């Protein structure tokens, strides 16, 4: 089964409404979940990468 791809708005919604600006700042700082750019410039995050990122945040807390 293929891993689901999430859009930035989907990631933000899952995070409870984090702003787009905050997400992109996290990316600049290397703190955001792993994402990749499509040929049209849009970002996508694999759900498995997002869940791994969340688990690491929980472990660090």
Secondary structure, DSSP 4 states (H G I P E B T S, - for coil): -PPPEE-HHHHHHHTTS--HHHHHHHHHHT-SPP-EE-TTS-EEEEHHHHHHHHHHHHHH-
